Amino acid sequence: MATVAANLMRRAAIILFFFPVAALHAQPFGSRSPTPPPQFRKANELIRKQEPIKINQNVLKQVTPDTSHIVVSIPKQRAYLMLGDQIAIDAPISSGKRGHSTPQGHFTVLEKDPNHHSTLYGDYVDRSGRVVRAGVSARIDSAPSGTHFAGATMKWFLRLTGDGVGMHIGILPGYPASHGCVRESVEGAKLFYDHAKVGTPVDVGDY
């Protein structure tokens, strides 16, 4: 009996070696489990997240509106408040999208306005202030009956050109998205505004 039992155990071991336990639970031939649906990523996960603002307090405390200058890098989507060749603030921006590129070159701040509103881009609103048509261009889009144009808010505005391009608070999606202006974060716009004056040099380009 012991020999018979040993032979049975040996055969069982061989079967399990060649046919693992998982195979015993396999579904019949021709029967497949349904393919799981594709996992779609949310739009905000696809947008490249920009690094937050960086402040060198040791340099910033030495900066005054008389000694500062600003550099805007279009490829890096960053703006720098400079003291000589030292970076006081390194901040994320969003420059002009295709067809509305931010002009490049050497500029100076022409105007400072803490509560500026666009004269070109904004919304058409009714008498009660309700938005009837959003995201319009006053130059292109006609006003619906009974509405008037309300320019988009451009807080902490530093004007760079006579036709309205400047630096101001705006949405930062992680890529060029404006109509030509240099959008900044709330914190960044206030710091650049406070440390600039009319006449502050601003260089915009492929730095």
Residue pairs with C-beta under 8 A, 6 or more apart in sequence:
27 33
47 173
47 174
47 175
48 174
48 175
49 174
50 77
50 92
50 172
50 174
51 92
52 92
53 89
53 90
53 91
53 92
53 185
53 187
53 188
53 191
54 89
54 90
54 91
55 88
55 89
55 90
55 191
56 86
56 87
56 88
56 89
59 83
59 86
59 87
59 88
60 81
60 88
60 89
60 191
60 195
62 83
62 88
63 81
63 83
63 88
63 195
64 195
65 195
65 196
65 197
65 200
66 197
67 83
68 81
68 82
68 83
68 88
68 195
68 196
68 200
69 82
69 200
69 201
69 202
69 203
70 79
70 80
70 81
70 82
70 167
70 192
70 196
70 200
70 201
70 202
70 203
71 79
71 80
71 82
71 202
71 203
71 204
71 207
72 78
72 79
72 80
72 93
72 95
72 102
72 167
72 182
72 202
72 203
72 204
72 205
72 207
73 79
73 80
73 205
73 206
73 207
74 95
74 102
74 104
74 176
74 204
74 205
74 206
74 207
75 206
75 207
76 207
77 92
77 93
77 94
77 95
77 174
77 175
77 176
78 90
78 91
78 92
78 93
79 89
79 91
79 92
79 93
79 167
79 182
79 184
79 188
79 192
80 87
80 88
80 89
80 90
80 91
81 87
81 88
81 89
81 91
81 191
81 192
81 195
81 196
82 88
88 195
89 188
89 191
89 192
89 195
91 184
91 185
91 187
91 188
91 191
91 192
92 172
92 184
92 185
92 188
93 167
93 172
93 182
93 183
93 184
93 188
94 170
94 171
94 172
94 173
94 174
94 175
94 176
94 177
94 178
94 182
94 183
95 101
95 102
95 176
95 178
95 182
95 183
96 102
96 176
96 178
96 179
96 180
96 181
97 176
97 177
97 178
97 179
98 176
100 178
100 179
100 180
101 176
101 180
102 165
102 176
102 178
102 180
102 181
102 182
102 204
103 160
103 161
103 165
103 180
103 204
104 204
104 205
104 206
105 203
105 204
105 205
106 201
106 202
106 203
107 160
107 161
107 201
107 202
107 203
107 204
108 160
108 198
108 199
108 200
108 201
108 202
109 158
109 159
109 160
109 196
109 197
109 198
109 199
109 200
109 202
110 159
110 160
110 161
110 162
110 198
111 157
111 158
111 159
111 166
111 198
112 157
112 158
112 159
112 193
112 196
112 197
112 198
113 154
113 157
113 159
114 155
114 156
114 157
114 193
115 153
115 155
116 153
116 154
116 155
116 157
116 166
116 168
117 150
117 151
117 152
117 153
117 154
118 151
118 152
118 154
118 164
119 138
119 151
119 164
120 137
120 138
120 139
120 151
120 164
120 179
121 135
121 136
121 137
121 138
121 151
121 152
121 179
122 136
122 138
122 149
122 150
122 151
122 152
123 131
123 132
123 133
123 134
123 135
123 136
123 149
123 150
123 152
124 131
124 132
124 133
124 136
124 141
124 143
124 144
124 147
124 148
124 149
124 150
125 131
125 132
125 147
125 148
125 150
126 132
126 146
126 147
127 146
129 150
132 144
132 147
133 141
133 143
133 144
133 147
136 149
138 149
138 151
143 149
153 169
154 166
154 168
154 169
154 170
154 181
155 168
155 169
155 189
156 167
156 168
156 169
156 184
156 189
156 190
156 192
156 193
157 166
157 167
157 168
157 193
158 166
158 167
158 168
158 192
158 193
158 196
158 200
158 202
159 165
159 166
160 166
160 167
160 182
160 202
160 204
164 180
164 181
165 180
165 181
165 182
166 181
166 182
167 181
167 182
167 184
167 189
167 192
167 202
168 181
168 182
168 183
168 184
168 189
169 183
169 184
169 185
169 186
169 189
170 178
170 181
170 183
170 184
171 177
171 183
172 183
172 184
172 185
177 183
182 204
184 192
